[in-house]
Amino acid sequence: MDTGKKASFADLWANPVNRWCILGTFMRNFGGSITTYYLPVFFLKNYAGYKASYSLANALINTTLGLASGIVGGIIADRYESKTLWAKPLICIVGSALAIPLIALATLYPSFWVGMGAFAMFTFLASAFSGPAITMMQNTT
């Protein structure tokens, strides 16, 4: 039903699901920007001899595990959505929370391959965020 009133950001913000998804997405994208912009600098400065290995591993991790994470997160969200409304928020919360120590391990442990392995697990866990968050917003708006 068209009421003639244009939607505004205030209308979006008034919905608690949207508000929390917007705040969570801001933090997730802020963290994603940090890893996208600064992680290559970190690895290439600390492991200069692994430039080619980093490029290949980073590309494989982001394409395969990023895609797999989105698909797995969506499947889990769809499967458990009918059982509990918390299915989608828990995917976002748990995946992001478990990813935090992994990015710390990736940058603090003094081994290139351990760091890349931790980054791979980080990518798989953290990349499941977007699908459930967007779907929650679409379903409640």
Secondary structure, DSSP 8 states (H G I E B T S, - for coil): ---S----HHHHHHSHHHHHHHHHHHHHHHHHHHHHHHHHHHHHHH-GGGHHHHHHHHHHIIIIIHHHHHHHHHHHHHHHTTT-TTHHHHHHHHHHHHHHHHHHHHHHSS-HHHHHHHHHHHHHHHTTSHHHHHHHHHHH-
